Amino acid sequence: MTLWNRLLDLPFLVILMGLSALAMLLPAGHALALGQPPVARAFFYSSLILLILTAMIGIATANNRPRNPLQSHLAAVIAAYLVLPVLFAVPLQQALPGLRFSDAWFEMLSCFTTTGATVFETPGAILPPLHFWRALVGWLGGFFILLAAGAVLAPMGLGGVELQGGVAAGRAGGNRLAEPSQRIIRFAAQIFPVYGGLTLVLWIGLLLAGDSALIALSHAMGTLSTSGISPLIGLQGTASAATGEILILVFLSLALTRGLWPDAVQADRRFHILRDPELRLAFGIVAVVSCILAARHFVFMAKTDDLDALPSALSALWGSAFTALSFLTTTGYQSAHWHDPASAGLVLLGLAMIGGGIATTAGGIKLLRVYALLRHGERELERIVHPHSIGGHGPTARRLRREGAHLAWIFFMIFGLSIALVTAALTLANLGFQEALVLAIACLSTTGQLANQVGDAPVGYADLTSSVKAILGLAMVLGRLEILAIFALFAPNGWGR
């Protein structure tokens, strides 16, 4: 057996720890290139120590063979959100000695879950290599959830694929449940070149549009991972201006449906862009919301008969459309043309709760679940008018309207209950009800930027107590994984068997 095969036979979590330690060498090299040796040493020494620790754990667990490999990989996916942010926080805290480790952990957990909530509220608060580290961790978190969704959650009928037929919907042909390790490798080999290639294309596009290298790379990573991480305050003041926003808007559409990703993520689903329910619902929602938010500018122009207000109204329409799509995909970028109407906070809150496509990097309830409930409601209204009518559109549509809508409603209720429980926990930690509700939805939908958009005043994550951050950290993990995955871990005979 070769060394490569022996490494691949290690427990999944150990492999993830080793890759995380190697990733720290990238900001170390970046800091060294910028002439910042203390930051470079913090990342290099942290990487070296964690590699030694990983090697020791790998040697100790080399002969471990779980009885249920798929259940073991699900446990590793959940454990990754508990262990890896702690490792990611080590070099960040070492590079910023004045930063509390709890704040560093919260920052890294927020990045890895692609939530985008940050304790660094001003762009110049940290050095460029640390901004790069934040963006890199968020980008790796986006790839990790794509890999987990296709290789671990989908075969168990989790992550939204249960709406289309349970466990069978998660199999892309053949018996893939027997070899989860090989499936993870195969999925990673298919997804990473596309994920990395699209990030590279967007990075080059933003560079050509005028952004600096770090800002372009951070926004490219933040777009593909839907983390919304930026060295700046969103997209305000970027050199790429409208051109950059157009490029980002195009790539944000990848978070609306898994049909735009490779076959490994599509789970062998027949895909047609004009008939895809997730895309149609998403663009319909964005069109309605952007028109409503921009209508006030056109009304003002009509009342004042001011033709000079027409460019401002069109600019507002674009800003509303971009921001609506950004929050629908749980990315959280704001357009530079977003005029931040006082009444739009609740709209953004609702968009983030809906979320993007299943088996994508987006969070939230997911578009397909909302679509299933809408189709079920439409069918029930038809039966009121014509009680003996027969629903058409094939067995897939009928399954989505019946079993799919039932499962979507269950998840919707669990999501609502999670919001209530997290809100209650935050109020017990001495937060006001409005702040607690906004923060609960922001973390459960993995859209941390909501804290700055909803409510009478922005909520700063840096000002929160350690107990509040711990509650929000748990909410991020629940929102990223979906609570059904945690239920499946403790199912006595496996999920969907």
C-alpha positions as CSV (number, residue, x, y, z in Angstrom):
1,M,0.0,0.0,0.0
2,T,1.4,3.4,-1.0
3,L,1.8,6.3,1.3
4,W,-1.0,8.2,-0.5
5,N,-3.4,5.3,0.1
6,R,-2.5,5.1,3.7
7,L,-3.1,8.8,4.1
8,L,-6.5,8.5,2.5
9,D,-7.4,5.7,4.8
10,L,-7.0,8.0,7.8
11,P,-10.2,9.2,9.6
12,F,-11.9,12.0,7.6
13,L,-11.5,14.5,10.4
14,V,-7.8,13.8,10.7
15,I,-7.4,14.5,7.0
16,L,-9.3,17.8,7.4
17,M,-7.0,18.8,10.2
18,G,-4.0,18.2,8.1
19,L,-5.3,20.2,5.2
20,S,-6.3,23.0,7.5
21,A,-2.7,23.1,8.8
22,L,-1.3,23.2,5.3
23,A,-3.7,26.0,4.4
24,M,-2.0,28.2,7.0
25,L,1.1,28.3,4.8
26,L,-0.7,30.5,2.2
27,P,-1.2,33.5,4.5
28,A,2.3,32.9,5.9
29,G,3.7,33.3,2.4
30,H,1.5,36.3,1.8
31,A,2.7,38.0,4.9
32,L,6.3,37.2,4.1
33,A,5.9,38.8,0.6
34,L,4.4,41.9,2.2
35,G,7.3,42.2,4.6
36,Q,5.4,41.3,7.8
37,P,7.6,38.6,9.4
38,P,5.7,38.5,12.8
39,V,2.5,37.6,11.0
40,A,4.3,35.1,8.8
41,R,5.8,33.4,11.8
42,A,2.5,33.2,13.6
43,F,1.0,31.3,10.7
44,F,4.1,29.2,9.9
45,Y,4.6,28.1,13.5
46,S,0.9,27.4,14.0
47,S,0.9,25.3,10.8
48,L,4.0,23.3,11.9
49,I,2.6,22.6,15.4
50,L,-0.8,21.5,14.0
51,L,0.9,19.3,11.5
52,I,2.8,17.5,14.2
53,L,-0.4,17.2,16.3
54,T,-2.3,15.9,13.3
55,A,0.5,13.3,12.6
56,M,0.3,12.1,16.1
57,I,-3.5,11.7,16.0
58,G,-3.2,10.1,12.6
59,I,-0.7,7.5,13.9
60,A,-3.0,6.7,16.8
61,T,-6.1,6.3,14.7
62,A,-4.6,4.7,11.6
63,N,-6.1,1.3,12.2
64,N,-9.5,2.6,13.3
65,R,-12.3,1.1,11.1
66,P,-15.8,2.3,11.9
67,R,-18.7,-0.2,11.7
68,N,-20.8,2.3,9.8
69,P,-18.5,4.4,7.5
70,L,-21.3,6.7,6.3
71,Q,-22.4,7.5,9.8
72,S,-18.8,8.0,10.7
73,H,-18.3,10.5,7.9
74,L,-21.5,12.4,9.0
75,A,-20.0,12.5,12.5
76,A,-16.8,13.9,11.0
77,V,-18.7,16.6,9.1
78,I,-20.4,17.7,12.3
79,A,-17.1,17.5,14.3
80,A,-15.3,19.6,11.7
81,Y,-17.4,22.6,12.7
82,L,-16.5,22.0,16.3
83,V,-12.8,21.3,15.9
84,L,-11.5,23.2,12.8
85,P,-12.5,26.7,13.8
86,V,-10.5,26.2,17.0
87,L,-7.5,25.4,14.8
88,F,-8.1,28.3,12.5
89,A,-8.2,30.6,15.4
90,V,-4.7,29.8,16.7
91,P,-2.7,31.7,14.1
92,L,-5.2,34.6,14.1
93,Q,-4.9,35.0,17.8
94,Q,-1.1,34.7,17.7
95,A,-0.9,37.4,15.0
96,L,-3.1,39.6,17.1
97,P,-2.0,39.2,20.7
98,G,-4.6,41.7,22.0
99,L,-7.4,39.6,20.5
100,R,-9.2,37.3,22.9
101,F,-9.2,33.6,21.8
102,S,-13.0,33.5,22.1
103,D,-13.3,36.4,19.6
104,A,-10.8,34.6,17.3
105,W,-12.8,31.4,17.5
106,F,-16.1,33.3,16.8
107,E,-14.5,34.9,13.7
108,M,-13.2,31.7,12.3
109,L,-16.4,29.8,13.0
110,S,-18.3,32.6,11.2
111,C,-16.0,32.3,8.3
112,F,-16.0,28.5,8.1
113,T,-19.8,28.3,8.2
114,T,-19.9,31.1,5.5
115,T,-21.9,33.3,7.9
116,G,-19.7,36.4,7.4
117,A,-20.3,37.9,10.9
118,T,-17.1,39.6,12.0
119,V,-15.7,41.2,15.1
120,F,-13.5,43.5,12.9
121,E,-15.9,46.3,12.1
122,T,-13.5,48.7,10.4
123,P,-11.5,47.8,7.3
124,G,-8.1,48.8,8.7
125,A,-8.5,46.9,12.0
126,I,-6.3,44.0,10.8
127,L,-3.5,43.5,8.3
128,P,-4.0,42.3,4.7
129,P,-2.7,38.7,5.4
130,L,-5.4,38.3,8.1
131,H,-8.1,39.5,5.7
132,F,-6.8,36.9,3.2
133,W,-7.0,34.3,6.0
134,R,-10.6,35.2,6.7
135,A,-11.5,35.0,3.0
136,L,-9.6,31.7,2.6
137,V,-11.3,30.0,5.5
138,G,-14.7,31.2,4.2
139,W,-13.8,29.8,0.8
140,L,-12.7,26.5,2.2
141,G,-15.9,26.4,4.2
142,G,-17.9,26.8,1.0
143,F,-16.1,24.0,-0.7
144,F,-16.5,21.8,2.4
145,I,-20.2,22.2,2.5
146,L,-20.5,21.4,-1.2
147,L,-18.4,18.3,-0.7
148,A,-20.4,17.2,2.4
149,A,-23.7,17.9,0.7
150,G,-22.8,15.7,-2.3
151,A,-20.8,13.0,-0.7
152,V,-22.3,12.6,2.8
153,L,-25.7,14.3,3.2
154,A,-27.2,13.4,-0.2
155,P,-26.7,9.6,0.1
156,M,-28.5,9.8,3.4
157,G,-31.4,11.7,2.1
158,L,-30.4,15.0,3.8
159,G,-29.8,18.5,2.8
160,G,-32.9,18.9,0.7
161,V,-32.6,16.0,-1.7
162,E,-35.2,14.1,0.4
163,L,-37.8,16.3,-1.2
164,Q,-37.2,14.4,-4.5
165,G,-37.4,10.8,-3.3
166,G,-35.4,10.3,0.0
167,V,-32.2,8.3,0.0
168,A,-32.5,7.3,-3.6
169,A,-32.4,10.9,-4.7
170,G,-29.0,11.2,-3.1
171,R,-27.5,8.4,-5.2
172,A,-26.1,9.4,-8.5
173,G,-26.3,5.9,-9.9
174,G,-25.1,2.6,-8.5
175,N,-24.5,1.6,-4.9
176,R,-22.6,4.5,-3.5
177,L,-23.4,3.9,0.1
178,A,-20.9,1.1,0.4
179,E,-17.7,3.2,-0.2
180,P,-18.1,6.7,1.3
181,S,-14.4,7.4,1.4
182,Q,-14.0,6.7,-2.3
183,R,-17.1,8.8,-3.0
184,I,-15.7,11.7,-1.1
185,I,-12.5,11.5,-3.1
186,R,-14.4,11.3,-6.4
187,F,-16.7,14.2,-5.5
188,A,-13.7,16.3,-4.4
189,A,-11.9,15.6,-7.7
190,Q,-15.0,16.7,-9.7
191,I,-16.0,19.7,-7.6
192,F,-12.7,21.4,-6.7
193,P,-11.5,22.2,-10.2
194,V,-14.8,23.8,-11.0
195,Y,-15.1,25.6,-7.7
196,G,-11.5,26.8,-7.9
197,G,-11.7,27.6,-11.6
198,L,-14.8,29.8,-11.2
199,T,-13.1,31.6,-8.3
200,L,-10.1,32.2,-10.5
201,V,-12.2,33.5,-13.4
202,L,-14.1,35.9,-11.1
203,W,-10.8,37.1,-9.5
204,I,-9.3,37.9,-12.9
205,G,-12.5,39.6,-14.0
206,L,-12.5,41.8,-10.9
207,L,-8.8,42.6,-11.4
208,L,-9.5,43.7,-14.9
209,A,-12.4,45.8,-13.6
210,G,-10.0,47.7,-11.4
211,D,-9.9,46.1,-8.0
212,S,-6.7,45.5,-6.2
213,A,-5.5,41.9,-5.9
214,L,-6.6,41.3,-2.3
215,I,-10.0,42.9,-2.6
216,A,-10.7,41.1,-5.9
217,L,-9.6,37.7,-4.4
218,S,-11.6,38.3,-1.2
219,H,-14.7,39.2,-3.1
220,A,-14.3,36.3,-5.6
221,M,-13.9,33.8,-2.6
222,G,-16.8,35.5,-0.8
223,T,-19.1,35.2,-3.8
224,L,-18.4,31.5,-4.6
225,S,-18.6,30.5,-1.0
226,T,-21.6,32.9,-0.3
227,S,-19.7,34.1,2.9
228,G,-19.8,37.7,1.9
229,I,-16.4,38.3,3.5
230,S,-14.7,41.5,2.4
231,P,-11.6,43.6,3.5
232,L,-13.9,46.6,3.0
233,I,-17.4,47.4,4.2
234,G,-19.2,45.3,1.6
235,L,-18.8,46.6,-2.0
236,Q,-18.8,50.3,-1.0
237,G,-15.9,52.1,-2.6
238,T,-14.6,49.3,-4.8
239,A,-12.7,50.4,-7.9
240,S,-14.6,47.9,-10.1
241,A,-17.9,49.8,-9.4
242,A,-20.8,48.6,-11.5
243,T,-18.7,46.2,-13.6
244,G,-17.6,44.3,-10.5
245,E,-21.2,44.1,-9.3
246,I,-22.4,42.7,-12.6
247,L,-19.6,40.0,-12.5
248,I,-20.5,39.1,-8.9
249,L,-24.2,38.9,-9.8
250,V,-23.5,36.4,-12.5
251,F,-21.5,34.1,-10.2
252,L,-24.0,34.5,-7.4
253,S,-26.5,32.6,-9.5
254,L,-24.5,29.4,-8.8
255,A,-25.9,29.5,-5.3
256,L,-29.5,29.4,-6.5
257,T,-29.5,25.8,-7.8
258,R,-27.4,22.7,-7.7
259,G,-28.2,22.2,-11.4
260,L,-25.5,24.7,-12.4
261,W,-22.8,22.5,-10.6
262,P,-21.2,19.3,-11.9
263,D,-23.1,16.0,-12.0
264,A,-21.6,15.0,-8.7
265,V,-23.7,17.7,-7.0
266,Q,-26.7,17.4,-9.2
267,A,-27.2,13.8,-8.1
268,D,-27.9,12.8,-11.7
269,R,-30.9,15.2,-12.0
270,R,-32.1,16.1,-15.4
271,F,-31.5,19.8,-15.6
272,H,-32.9,22.4,-17.9
273,I,-32.3,26.0,-17.0
274,L,-35.7,27.3,-18.2
275,R,-37.6,24.6,-16.3
276,D,-35.6,24.6,-13.1
277,P,-38.0,25.4,-10.2
278,E,-35.3,26.9,-8.0
279,L,-34.1,29.4,-10.6
280,R,-37.6,30.4,-11.7
281,L,-38.7,31.0,-8.1
282,A,-35.5,32.8,-7.2
283,F,-35.6,35.2,-10.2
284,G,-39.3,35.8,-9.6
285,I,-38.7,36.7,-6.0
286,V,-35.8,39.0,-6.9
287,A,-37.9,40.7,-9.6
288,V,-40.8,41.4,-7.3
289,V,-38.7,42.5,-4.4
290,S,-36.4,44.8,-6.4
291,C,-39.4,46.4,-8.2
292,I,-41.1,47.1,-4.8
293,L,-38.0,48.5,-3.2
294,A,-37.3,50.7,-6.2
295,A,-40.9,51.8,-6.8
296,R,-40.6,54.7,-4.4
297,H,-38.0,56.4,-6.6
298,F,-40.2,56.2,-9.7
299,V,-43.2,57.5,-7.6
300,F,-41.1,60.4,-6.4
301,M,-40.0,61.1,-10.0
302,A,-43.6,61.1,-11.2
303,K,-44.8,63.4,-8.4
304,T,-42.0,65.9,-8.9
305,D,-41.9,65.6,-12.7
306,D,-38.1,65.6,-12.3
307,L,-36.5,63.9,-15.3
308,D,-33.1,64.2,-13.6
309,A,-34.3,61.7,-11.1
310,L,-34.5,58.9,-13.7
311,P,-30.9,57.9,-13.5
312,S,-31.3,57.7,-9.7
313,A,-34.4,55.6,-10.0
314,L,-32.6,53.2,-12.4
315,S,-29.6,53.1,-10.1
316,A,-31.9,52.2,-7.2
317,L,-33.5,49.4,-9.2
318,W,-30.1,47.9,-9.9
319,G,-29.0,48.3,-6.3
320,S,-32.3,46.7,-5.1
321,A,-31.9,43.7,-7.5
322,F,-28.3,43.1,-6.6
323,T,-28.8,43.3,-2.9
324,A,-32.0,41.2,-3.0
325,L,-30.2,38.4,-4.9
326,S,-27.2,38.7,-2.6
327,F,-29.3,38.2,0.6
328,L,-31.4,35.5,-1.1
329,T,-28.2,33.5,-1.6
330,T,-27.2,34.4,2.0
331,T,-24.1,36.2,0.7
332,G,-24.8,39.5,2.2
333,Y,-23.0,41.9,-0.2
334,Q,-24.7,45.3,-0.6
335,S,-24.6,47.1,-3.8
336,A,-22.9,50.5,-3.9
337,H,-26.3,51.8,-5.3
338,W,-28.2,50.4,-2.4
339,H,-29.9,53.3,-0.7
340,D,-30.7,51.4,2.5
341,P,-34.4,52.2,2.9
342,A,-35.5,52.1,6.5
343,S,-38.3,49.7,5.7
344,A,-36.2,47.2,3.7
345,G,-34.7,45.4,6.7
346,L,-37.5,43.0,7.2
347,V,-37.5,42.3,3.4
348,L,-33.8,41.3,3.6
349,L,-34.6,39.2,6.7
350,G,-37.2,37.3,4.7
351,L,-34.9,36.8,1.7
352,A,-32.2,35.4,3.9
353,M,-34.6,33.0,5.6
354,I,-35.7,31.6,2.2
355,G,-32.1,31.0,1.2
356,G,-30.6,29.6,-2.0
357,G,-30.7,26.2,-3.7
358,I,-30.3,22.8,-2.1
359,A,-26.8,21.3,-2.1
360,T,-25.2,24.7,-2.6
361,T,-23.1,26.9,-0.4
362,A,-26.2,29.0,0.4
363,G,-28.0,28.7,3.8
364,G,-31.6,29.3,4.8
365,I,-34.7,27.1,4.4
366,K,-33.8,26.6,0.7
367,L,-35.8,27.5,-2.5
368,L,-36.9,24.0,-3.3
369,R,-38.6,23.6,0.0
370,V,-40.5,26.9,-0.5
371,Y,-41.3,25.8,-4.0
372,A,-42.7,22.5,-2.8
373,L,-45.0,24.3,-0.3
374,L,-46.1,26.7,-3.0
375,R,-47.0,23.8,-5.4
376,H,-48.8,22.0,-2.6
377,G,-50.8,25.1,-1.8
378,E,-51.6,25.6,-5.5
379,R,-52.8,22.0,-5.7
380,E,-55.0,22.3,-2.7
381,L,-56.7,25.4,-4.1
382,E,-57.3,23.5,-7.4
383,R,-59.0,20.7,-5.4
384,I,-61.3,23.2,-3.7
385,V,-62.5,24.4,-7.1
386,H,-62.4,20.9,-8.7
387,P,-62.5,18.2,-6.0
388,H,-62.1,15.3,-8.4
389,S,-59.3,16.8,-10.5
390,I,-56.0,14.9,-11.1
391,G,-52.7,16.6,-10.6
392,G,-50.4,16.2,-13.6
393,H,-46.8,17.0,-14.6
394,G,-45.5,13.5,-13.9
395,P,-44.5,11.4,-10.9
396,T,-41.7,13.7,-9.8
397,A,-44.0,16.7,-9.6
398,R,-46.6,14.7,-7.7
399,R,-44.0,13.4,-5.2
400,L,-42.7,17.0,-4.7
401,R,-46.3,18.2,-4.0
402,R,-47.1,15.4,-1.6
403,E,-44.2,13.8,0.3
404,G,-41.9,16.7,-0.6
405,A,-44.2,19.3,0.7
406,H,-44.7,17.3,3.9
407,L,-41.0,17.1,4.5
408,A,-40.5,20.7,3.6
409,W,-43.2,21.7,6.2
410,I,-41.5,19.6,8.9
411,F,-38.2,21.4,8.2
412,F,-39.9,24.8,8.1
413,M,-41.4,24.1,11.6
414,I,-38.0,22.9,12.9
415,F,-36.3,26.0,11.5
416,G,-39.0,28.2,13.1
417,L,-38.6,26.4,16.4
418,S,-34.8,26.8,16.2
419,I,-35.3,30.6,15.7
420,A,-37.6,30.7,18.8
421,L,-35.1,28.7,20.9
422,V,-32.0,30.7,19.9
423,T,-34.0,34.0,20.4
424,A,-35.1,32.9,23.9
425,A,-31.5,31.9,24.8
426,L,-30.2,35.3,23.6
427,T,-32.8,37.2,25.6
428,L,-31.8,35.2,28.7
429,A,-28.3,36.4,28.0
430,N,-29.5,40.0,28.4
431,L,-30.1,41.0,24.8
432,G,-33.2,42.9,23.7
433,F,-35.9,40.9,21.9
434,Q,-35.3,42.7,18.5
435,E,-31.6,42.2,18.6
436,A,-32.0,38.6,19.7
437,L,-34.4,37.9,16.9
438,V,-32.2,39.5,14.2
439,L,-29.0,37.8,15.4
440,A,-30.8,34.4,15.6
441,I,-32.1,34.6,12.0
442,A,-28.7,36.0,10.8
443,C,-26.8,33.0,12.2
444,L,-29.3,30.3,11.5
445,S,-29.5,31.5,7.8
446,T,-25.7,32.0,7.7
447,T,-26.2,35.7,6.7
448,G,-24.2,37.6,9.4
449,Q,-24.5,40.9,7.5
450,L,-28.2,41.1,8.6
451,A,-27.1,42.5,11.9
452,N,-26.1,45.7,10.2
453,Q,-29.2,46.0,8.1
454,V,-32.2,45.2,10.3
455,G,-33.4,47.0,13.4
456,D,-33.2,50.6,14.7
457,A,-29.4,50.4,15.1
458,P,-26.7,48.1,13.8
459,V,-25.6,45.3,16.1
460,G,-21.8,45.0,16.5
461,Y,-20.6,41.5,17.0
462,A,-17.5,42.8,18.8
463,D,-19.6,44.3,21.6
464,L,-21.3,41.0,22.4
465,T,-20.4,39.0,25.5
466,S,-18.7,35.6,25.3
467,S,-21.9,33.8,26.3
468,V,-23.9,35.4,23.5
469,K,-21.1,34.5,21.0
470,A,-21.2,30.9,22.2
471,I,-25.0,30.8,21.5
472,L,-24.5,32.4,18.1
473,G,-21.7,29.9,17.3
474,L,-24.1,27.0,18.0
475,A,-26.7,28.7,15.8
476,M,-24.2,29.0,13.0
477,V,-23.4,25.3,13.1
478,L,-27.1,24.4,13.2
479,G,-27.9,26.7,10.3
480,R,-25.0,25.4,8.2
481,L,-25.6,21.7,8.7
482,E,-29.4,21.8,9.1
483,I,-30.6,20.2,12.3
484,L,-31.8,17.1,10.4
485,A,-28.2,16.1,9.9
486,I,-27.7,16.1,13.7
487,F,-30.8,14.1,14.2
488,A,-29.5,11.6,11.6
489,L,-26.3,11.2,13.6
490,F,-28.1,9.8,16.6
491,A,-30.6,7.7,14.6
492,P,-30.1,4.1,15.9
493,N,-30.2,2.4,12.5
494,G,-29.0,5.1,10.2
495,W,-31.0,7.8,8.5
496,G,-33.4,6.8,5.7
497,R,-32.8,3.1,6.1
